[in-house]
Amino acid sequence: MHESGSAGSEMPGSRSTESGQVSGPPGSRSGARFAAYVAAGALALGAGFGIAKVVDPPRAAPLSSAIPSPAKSGGVFVEDDDGTAQDSQTNILQSTGPGLVHIIAAGKAVGIGMVLTPSGKVLTTYQPSRGAGSLTVKYVLSGITFKAEVIGMDAGLALLQMAGGDGRAFSTLVVGNSATLVADTYKSKQLSFHFAGEVFDTAVGTSGTQDALAINTGTLIALNKAAIVDGKSRTGLMQSILQSQPAAEIGGPLVNLNGQVIGITLAGAGSGLDISGYAMPINQALAVAARIDATARHSS
């Protein structure tokens, strides 16, 4: 620091040099430097507090409520060293299990539901009465329960809305594409040495309110079949031969080897190792769900 005045104006405790430069006591420069840093830090801290007062905290992005479209890719299955069965089971538990729920009315389990959107829209074959109250859904694997309201119904399906997520995303399952199932199976056969030519699928179900899944492998044998479901004729269904318990699978998803949902099981007939299961293709089911959702929004 340079002084422009005379030596008589020196500060107490300072000393003069031959060049007229005034220096403080030993160690005073580092002390001044430290003080400057502290002052700068305090200024920055004060500015930070000032910003916090005038800027709102970032808001969480809104959860998607749009009914998903059929998958554009991902239907091709590649077998690894674990073999087809073990690979498929792992895929099902990871892709399907987290988004499967029990539908509960008046404390009683009445069906299976599939969570389609992070906002909590659930597709089910359960047909609640108009304005049904006291509906809840319970996640099969976690056991967490949420209240639910009916959005609407159409073509043997109902769309529900879960409540109480407090802004957090609801766990969903992964949808596939029923229209590309056969073509994807052919590609899978080329990539996997042990993969047979049949179109394998698996009915995933559950009973009561238990925290367990039933995984029953089958073979798709026909497309565009008709069946009587709750006294009504349904067409365009997928028919599979399954080793399952029909009562436990109704309303549950039919999945491919990757665990992607390719259909919703509507009906079953037979017993033992020869059960015919009939499922609405997922592409059709998603179209129904989107139609229910759009109708509800336009009427509100």
C-alpha positions in Angstrom: 0.0 0.0 0.0 1.4 3.5 -1.0 0.9 6.5 1.2 0.6 9.9 -0.6 1.0 11.9 2.7 4.1 12.7 4.8 5.8 10.5 7.3 3.9 12.4 10.0 0.7 10.8 8.8 1.8 7.2 9.4 -0.7 4.9 11.2 0.2 3.8 14.7 2.2 0.6 14.7 3.3 1.1 11.1 6.9 1.7 9.9 8.3 3.6 7.0 10.6 2.2 4.4 13.2 4.1 2.3 10.9 4.2 -0.7 8.2 5.8 1.3 6.1 2.6 1.4 4.3 2.0 4.6 4.1 -1.6 5.9 2.3 -2.9 8.9 3.6 -5.1 11.6 4.9 -8.6 10.7 2.1 -10.9 9.8 -0.4 -8.0 9.2 -0.6 -8.6 5.4 -1.7 -12.3 5.8 -4.1 -11.1 8.4 -5.5 -8.5 6.1 -5.7 -11.0 3.3 -7.6 -13.5 5.6 -10.0 -10.7 6.6 -10.6 -9.9 2.9 -11.4 -13.6 2.3 -13.8 -13.7 5.3 -15.5 -10.5 4.1 -15.9 -12.0 0.6 -17.3 -15.2 2.0 -19.7 -13.3 4.2 -20.9 -11.3 1.2 -21.4 -14.4 -0.9 -23.2 -16.1 2.0 -25.4 -13.1 2.4 -26.1 -13.0 -1.4 -27.0 -16.7 -1.2 -29.5 -16.1 1.6 -30.9 -13.2 -0.4 -31.5 -15.4 -3.5 -33.1 -18.1 -1.4 -35.7 -15.5 -0.2 -36.7 -14.4 -3.7 -36.4 -17.6 -5.8 -39.0 -20.4 -5.3 -37.6 -24.0 -4.9 -37.7 -26.1 -8.1 -41.0 -27.9 -8.6 -41.2 -31.6 -9.3 -42.1 -32.4 -12.9 -45.8 -33.4 -13.3 -46.3 -37.2 -13.4 -47.3 -38.6 -16.7 -51.0 -39.4 -16.9 -51.2 -40.4 -20.6 -52.2 -44.0 -21.4 -49.0 -45.6 -22.9 -48.8 -46.7 -26.5 -47.7 -50.2 -27.4 -44.0 -50.7 -27.3 -42.2 -50.0 -30.6 -39.3 -52.3 -29.8 -37.9 -54.6 -27.1 -40.0 -57.7 -27.9 -37.1 -59.8 -29.1 -35.9 -62.2 -26.4 -32.3 -63.1 -26.1 -31.5 -66.2 -24.0 -28.3 -66.2 -21.9 -26.6 -68.9 -19.9 -29.5 -69.1 -17.4 -31.7 -70.6 -20.0 -35.1 -69.5 -21.3 -37.2 -70.3 -18.2 -34.9 -68.5 -15.6 -34.4 -65.5 -17.9 -38.1 -65.1 -18.4 -39.0 -65.4 -14.8 -36.5 -62.7 -13.9 -37.8 -60.5 -16.6 -41.4 -61.0 -15.4 -40.6 -60.1 -11.8 -38.7 -57.0 -12.9 -41.1 -55.7 -15.6 -44.5 -57.0 -14.5 -44.5 -57.6 -10.7 -44.0 -54.0 -9.5 -47.1 -52.7 -11.4 -49.5 -55.5 -10.4 -52.2 -54.7 -7.8 -55.2 -56.3 -6.1 -58.5 -54.5 -6.5 -60.4 -54.4 -3.2 -64.0 -53.5 -2.7 -65.6 -53.3 0.8 -62.5 -55.1 2.1 -62.8 -58.0 -0.3 -60.4 -58.8 -3.2 -62.4 -58.6 -6.4 -59.8 -58.6 -9.2 -56.4 -57.9 -10.5 -55.3 -54.5 -11.8 -52.4 -53.3 -13.9 -50.9 -49.8 -13.2 -50.4 -48.1 -16.5 -49.2 -44.6 -15.6 -46.9 -42.9 -13.1 -50.0 -40.8 -12.1 -51.8 -44.0 -10.9 -54.2 -45.1 -13.6 -55.1 -48.7 -13.2 -56.7 -51.0 -15.9 -58.7 -53.9 -14.6 -61.4 -56.4 -15.8 -63.3 -55.8 -12.5 -66.6 -54.1 -13.3 -67.5 -51.7 -10.4 -70.9 -50.2 -10.2 -71.2 -46.6 -11.3 -70.0 -44.3 -8.6 -68.7 -47.2 -6.6 -67.1 -46.1 -3.3 -64.7 -47.6 -0.8 -62.5 -49.0 -3.6 -58.8 -49.5 -2.8 -55.9 -51.0 -4.7 -53.1 -52.9 -3.0 -49.7 -53.5 -4.6 -49.2 -57.3 -4.8 -45.5 -57.3 -3.9 -45.1 -54.4 -1.6 -48.5 -54.6 0.1 -48.9 -50.8 0.0 -52.6 -49.7 -0.3 -54.1 -46.7 -2.0 -57.7 -45.4 -2.4 -59.1 -45.5 -5.9 -61.9 -44.0 -7.9 -63.6 -45.2 -11.1 -62.7 -43.1 -14.2 -65.0 -45.2 -16.5 -65.7 -48.5 -18.1 -65.9 -49.9 -21.6 -65.6 -53.2 -23.5 -65.3 -55.3 -20.3 -62.5 -53.1 -18.8 -62.5 -50.4 -16.2 -60.0 -47.6 -15.6 -59.4 -46.5 -12.0 -57.4 -43.6 -10.6 -55.3 -44.1 -7.5 -55.0 -41.4 -4.9 -52.6 -40.5 -2.1 -49.3 -40.7 -3.9 -48.2 -37.3 -2.5 -46.5 -36.4 -5.8 -44.4 -39.5 -6.1 -44.7 -41.7 -9.1 -46.6 -45.0 -8.8 -44.8 -48.1 -9.9 -46.0 -49.3 -13.3 -45.6 -52.4 -15.4 -44.1 -52.5 -18.9 -46.4 -52.9 -21.9 -45.3 -54.7 -25.1 -46.9 -55.0 -28.5 -49.3 -57.8 -29.3 -49.2 -57.0 -33.1 -45.5 -57.8 -33.4 -45.5 -60.9 -31.1 -45.2 -63.5 -33.8 -42.5 -61.6 -35.7 -40.6 -61.0 -32.5 -40.7 -64.7 -31.7 -39.1 -65.5 -35.1 -36.3 -63.1 -34.4 -35.8 -64.5 -30.9 -35.4 -68.0 -32.4 -32.6 -66.8 -34.7 -30.8 -65.2 -31.7 -31.2 -67.9 -29.1 -29.9 -71.4 -29.8 -32.3 -73.2 -27.4 -35.3 -71.1 -28.3 -38.0 -73.2 -29.9 -40.3 -72.1 -32.7 -43.5 -71.9 -30.6 -44.8 -68.5 -29.4 -44.4 -68.8 -25.7 -46.4 -66.6 -23.3 -47.0 -66.6 -19.5 -50.2 -65.8 -17.6 -49.3 -63.8 -14.4 -51.9 -63.9 -11.6 -52.5 -63.7 -7.9 -55.2 -64.8 -5.5 -57.0 -62.9 -2.7 -54.7 -60.2 -1.3 -51.6 -62.3 -0.9 -48.1 -60.9 -1.7 -47.2 -63.5 -4.3 -47.5 -64.0 -8.0 -48.5 -67.1 -10.0 -46.4 -67.5 -13.1 -47.8 -70.0 -15.5 -46.1 -70.6 -18.9 -48.1 -71.4 -21.9 -48.1 -71.4 -25.7 -50.0 -69.1 -27.9 -52.0 -71.2 -30.4 -54.4 -68.8 -32.1 -55.1 -65.2 -32.8 -58.5 -63.5 -33.4 -60.5 -66.0 -31.5 -64.0 -65.5 -30.0 -65.1 -66.4 -26.5 -68.0 -65.8 -24.1 -66.9 -63.5 -21.3 -69.5 -62.8 -18.6 -72.3 -63.7 -20.9 -71.0 -61.5 -23.7 -69.3 -62.5 -26.9 -65.8 -61.1 -27.2 -63.8 -61.3 -30.5 -60.2 -60.7 -31.5 -58.9 -62.6 -28.5 -55.6 -64.4 -28.2 -55.9 -68.1 -27.2 -53.2 -69.9 -25.2 -52.8 -73.4 -23.8 -51.7 -72.9 -20.2 -50.8 -74.8 -17.1 -52.6 -72.6 -14.6 -55.5 -71.9 -12.2 -58.0 -70.0 -14.3 -59.6 -68.3 -11.3 -56.3 -66.8 -10.2 -55.3 -65.6 -13.7 -58.6 -63.8 -14.8 -57.8 -60.1 -15.1 -54.1 -60.7 -14.9 -51.6 -59.9 -17.6 -50.4 -62.2 -20.3 -46.7 -61.5 -21.0 -44.0 -62.3 -23.4 -40.6 -63.8 -22.4 -39.3 -60.3 -21.7 -42.0 -59.7 -19.1 -43.8 -57.1 -21.3 -47.6 -57.3 -21.2 -49.1 -58.5 -24.5 -52.6 -59.1 -23.3 -55.2 -59.2 -20.4 -56.7 -62.6 -19.5 -60.5 -62.4 -19.8 -61.5 -66.0 -19.6 -60.3 -69.6 -19.1 -61.7 -73.0 -19.6 -60.4 -76.6 -18.9 -58.5 -78.1 -16.1 -55.1 -79.6 -15.2 -52.5 -79.2 -17.9 -54.9 -78.4 -20.7 -56.4 -75.0 -19.9 -57.4 -72.6 -22.7 -56.9 -69.0 -21.7 -58.4 -66.1 -23.7 -56.8 -62.7 -23.5 -57.6 -59.3 -25.0 -54.4 -58.1 -26.9 -52.7 -55.3 -25.1 -52.9 -53.0 -28.2 -56.7 -53.3 -28.1 -56.8 -52.9 -24.3 -54.7 -49.7 -24.4 -57.0 -48.3 -27.0 -60.0 -49.0 -24.8 -58.2 -47.4 -21.8 -57.4 -44.3 -23.8 -61.0 -44.1 -25.0 -62.3 -44.3 -21.4 -59.8 -41.7 -20.3 -60.7 -39.3 -23.1 -64.4 -39.6 -22.5 -64.0 -38.9 -18.8 -61.9 -35.8 -19.5 -64.3 -34.4 -22.1 -67.3 -34.9 -19.8 -65.6 -33.3 -16.7 
